[in-house]
Amino acid sequence: MKTGRPYMSIGEVLGVLQPEFTDVTVSKIRFLESEGLIDPERTASGYRKFYQRDLDRLRFILTLQRDSYLPLKVIRERLTEFDAGLVPAAASGASQAAVQAPTGNGDAAPGASAPAAPPVRGPRPEVEVDEDLAESATALHMSENDLAAATGLELSQVAMLRDFGVICAHGMNGDSYFDQDDLIVGRIAKDFLQYGVEPRHLKMFRHFAEREAALFEQIILPSFRHRSPETRKQATQSLSELARLSKKIRHAFLRQNLRSYLAGDR
């Protein structure tokens, strides 16, 4: 894209990103700015100016949202590492060609492939505490319009997800809002909807999760009531491990059932 200047407008950025991130919109970019994840410069007239560094940062954020469904709090932590150069470009999930996005003169290295990313963390501990589980949710308060803009959902889809209890509106001082967990669920729900899965079908996943949580509560709750900090820490680790095992066994059962369909095609 040749613009004759070293920066792009928000519309030009959208045109560059949409082939890779099909659900990105102007509203979503503005939402990320309102949350402080990006901070483009402004012209004297108030228009946003996106330089290459802003485009790279946006790609990093959108990749984490699309591939890992990470909450904003975790993305902010990853951005700190990204800004410090601690996260290799390939580790962000973007291809080398994506990192070498069009700049003001539109030149990019054709056919470039991403080098293998070196490991950025040490060996996985035997029991790793789920940070999202251990820490309280962020104080994110979003309207239906905000949630739609951040997830790429239509307002009618947000309403259906709310009506079927897939996402839950919370109340405070007479106002209703959606929080960080609803944002994550909304993004995942959008991917399901693209396959024709309806909001009423997604309700069963919440039912399954509620039943699992009730079971784990019976196992772990006595330890959480203990006054010893060490006991409570061990309880948190146990709860994280139970959640990990639950994810593994559900995947195993699902794989076992889906194999019958694949076998039938042979």
C-alpha positions in Angstrom: 0.0 0.0 0.0 1.6 3.2 -1.2 0.4 6.2 0.8 3.3 8.6 0.3 3.6 9.0 4.0 5.2 6.9 6.8 1.9 6.1 8.5 -1.5 4.8 7.7 -5.1 5.8 8.6 -7.4 3.5 10.5 -9.2 2.5 7.3 -5.9 1.6 5.6 -4.8 -0.4 8.7 -8.2 -2.3 8.5 -7.5 -3.1 4.8 -4.1 -4.5 5.7 -5.3 -6.6 8.6 -8.6 -8.0 7.3 -7.2 -10.7 5.0 -5.5 -12.2 8.1 -8.0 -11.3 10.7 -11.4 -11.5 9.0 -13.4 -10.3 12.0 -11.4 -7.1 12.7 -13.4 -3.9 12.4 -12.8 -0.2 12.9 -14.9 -0.5 16.1 -12.7 -3.3 17.4 -9.5 -1.3 16.8 -11.1 1.7 18.6 -12.1 -0.6 21.5 -8.5 -1.9 21.8 -7.4 1.8 21.9 -10.0 2.6 24.6 -8.6 -0.2 26.7 -5.1 1.2 26.4 -3.6 -1.7 24.4 -2.7 0.5 21.5 -2.0 4.2 21.5 -1.7 5.6 17.9 -0.6 9.2 17.4 -3.0 11.8 16.2 -2.8 14.4 13.5 -3.6 18.1 14.2 -7.1 17.4 13.0 -7.5 14.4 15.4 -7.1 11.5 12.9 -5.2 8.4 14.0 -1.7 7.8 12.6 -0.6 4.1 12.6 3.1 3.5 12.1 4.7 0.1 11.5 5.2 -0.4 15.3 1.5 0.2 15.8 0.6 -2.4 13.1 3.0 -5.0 14.6 1.4 -4.4 18.0 -2.1 -4.8 16.6 -1.1 -8.0 14.9 0.3 -9.4 18.1 -2.9 -8.5 20.1 -5.2 -9.9 17.4 -3.2 -13.1 17.2 -3.4 -13.7 20.9 -7.2 -13.1 20.8 -7.8 -15.3 17.8 -5.6 -18.2 18.7 -5.6 -18.3 22.5 -8.7 -16.4 23.5 -6.6 -14.6 26.1 -8.2 -12.0 28.4 -7.1 -8.4 28.2 -5.2 -8.6 31.5 -3.0 -11.4 30.2 -2.6 -9.7 26.8 -1.3 -6.6 28.7 1.3 -8.7 30.4 2.3 -10.2 27.1 2.5 -6.8 25.6 5.0 -5.8 28.3 7.2 -8.7 27.2 6.6 -7.8 23.5 7.6 -4.2 24.0 10.8 -5.3 25.8 11.7 -7.6 22.9 11.3 -10.7 25.1 8.8 -12.4 22.7 10.2 -13.4 19.3 8.1 -12.4 16.3 7.4 -16.0 15.5 6.1 -16.7 19.0 3.4 -14.1 18.6 1.7 -16.5 16.2 2.2 -14.2 13.2 4.1 -15.3 10.1 7.3 -13.6 9.1 5.4 -12.2 6.1 2.8 -10.7 8.5 5.5 -9.1 10.7 7.0 -7.6 7.5 3.7 -5.9 6.7 3.3 -3.1 4.2 4.8 0.1 5.3 4.5 3.5 3.7 6.2 2.3 0.5 4.4 -1.1 0.5 7.5 -3.2 0.1 7.6 -6.6 1.8 10.0 -9.6 1.5 8.2 -12.1 -0.8 8.2 -15.7 0.2 9.9 -15.1 3.5 9.3 -17.8 6.1 9.3 -17.5 9.8 12.3 -18.9 11.7 11.7 -21.4 14.4 11.0 -19.6 17.7 13.3 -20.5 20.5 11.6 -21.5 23.8 10.8 -18.5 25.9 10.0 -20.3 29.1 11.5 -23.0 31.2 10.1 -26.6 31.6 6.5 -26.9 32.6 6.2 -27.6 36.3 4.3 -30.7 37.4 1.5 -28.6 38.7 1.0 -25.2 37.2 -1.5 -22.8 38.7 -4.0 -21.5 36.1 -3.4 -17.7 36.4 -6.9 -16.8 35.1 -8.4 -19.2 37.7 -6.3 -18.1 40.6 -6.8 -14.4 40.1 -10.1 -12.5 40.2 -11.6 -11.2 37.0 -10.7 -7.7 35.9 -13.2 -4.9 36.5 -14.1 -4.7 32.8 -17.6 -3.3 32.3 -18.9 -3.5 28.7 -22.2 -2.6 27.2 -23.8 -4.8 24.5 -22.4 -2.4 21.8 -18.9 -2.7 23.4 -19.1 -6.5 23.5 -20.3 -6.7 19.9 -17.4 -4.4 18.8 -14.8 -6.4 20.7 -16.0 -9.8 19.6 -17.2 -9.1 16.0 -20.7 -10.4 16.9 -23.8 -8.8 15.7 -26.0 -7.1 18.3 -28.7 -9.6 17.6 -26.2 -12.4 18.3 -25.2 -10.8 21.6 -28.8 -10.6 22.6 -29.4 -14.3 21.8 -26.3 -15.4 23.7 -27.5 -13.4 26.6 -31.1 -14.8 26.4 -29.9 -18.4 26.4 -27.5 -17.8 29.3 -24.3 -18.3 27.3 -23.1 -14.9 28.4 -24.5 -13.3 31.5 -25.3 -9.7 32.0 -24.3 -8.4 35.5 -25.9 -5.6 37.4 -24.5 -2.6 39.3 -26.3 0.5 40.4 -29.2 -0.3 38.2 -27.0 -0.7 35.1 -26.2 -4.0 33.4 -22.8 -4.8 31.9 -20.7 -7.7 30.6 -17.3 -8.6 32.1 -14.0 -10.1 31.0 -15.3 -13.7 31.1 -18.2 -12.7 28.9 -15.8 -11.2 26.4 -13.8 -14.5 26.2 -17.0 -16.6 25.9 -18.3 -14.2 23.3 -15.2 -14.6 21.1 -15.4 -18.4 21.3 -19.2 -18.4 20.7 -18.6 -16.3 17.5 -16.4 -19.1 16.1 -19.1 -21.7 16.9 -21.8 -19.6 15.2 -19.8 -19.6 12.0 -20.2 -23.4 11.9 -24.0 -23.2 12.3 -24.0 -23.9 16.0 -26.8 -21.9 17.6 -26.8 -20.1 21.0 -29.3 -22.6 22.4 -26.8 -25.4 21.7 -24.0 -23.6 23.4 -26.0 -23.5 26.6 -25.1 -27.2 27.2 -21.4 -26.3 27.6 -22.3 -23.9 30.5 -24.4 -26.7 32.1 -21.4 -29.1 31.8 -19.1 -26.5 33.4 -21.5 -25.8 36.2 -21.7 -29.6 37.0 -17.9 -29.9 36.9 -17.4 -26.9 39.2 -19.9 -28.3 41.7 -18.0 -31.6 41.8 -14.6 -29.9 42.2 -16.1 -27.7 44.9 -17.0 -30.8 47.0 -13.4 -32.0 46.7 -11.5 -28.7 47.3 -13.8 -26.5 49.4 -12.6 -27.9 52.8 -9.0 -26.9 52.0 -10.0 -23.4 50.9 -11.7 -22.9 54.3 -8.4 -23.7 56.1 -6.6 -20.8 57.7 -3.1 -22.0 56.6 -1.9 -20.1 53.6 0.1 -23.1 52.5 -3.0 -25.3 52.5 -5.0 -22.7 50.5 -2.1 -22.5 48.0 -2.1 -26.3 47.6 -5.9 -26.2 47.1 -5.5 -23.7 44.3 -2.9 -25.9 42.7 -5.2 -28.9 43.0 -8.1 -27.0 41.5 -5.9 -26.0 38.6 -4.8 -29.6 38.1 -8.4 -30.8 38.2 -9.4 -28.2 35.6 -6.5 -29.4 33.4 -7.4 -33.1 33.8 -11.1 -32.2 33.0 -10.0 -30.6 29.7 -7.9 -33.6 28.8 -10.6 -36.3 29.5 -13.3 -34.3 27.7 -11.0 -34.1 24.7 -10.3 -37.8 24.9 -14.0 -38.7 25.0 -14.8 -36.3 22.2 -11.9 -37.8 20.0 -13.2 -41.3 20.8 -16.7 -40.5 19.6 -15.6 -38.5 16.5 -13.4 -41.3 15.3 -16.5 -43.4 14.6 -17.5 -40.7 11.9 -14.1 -40.8 10.4 -14.0 -44.6 10.3 -17.3 -44.6 8.5 -15.9 -42.6 5.6 -13.1 -45.1 4.9 
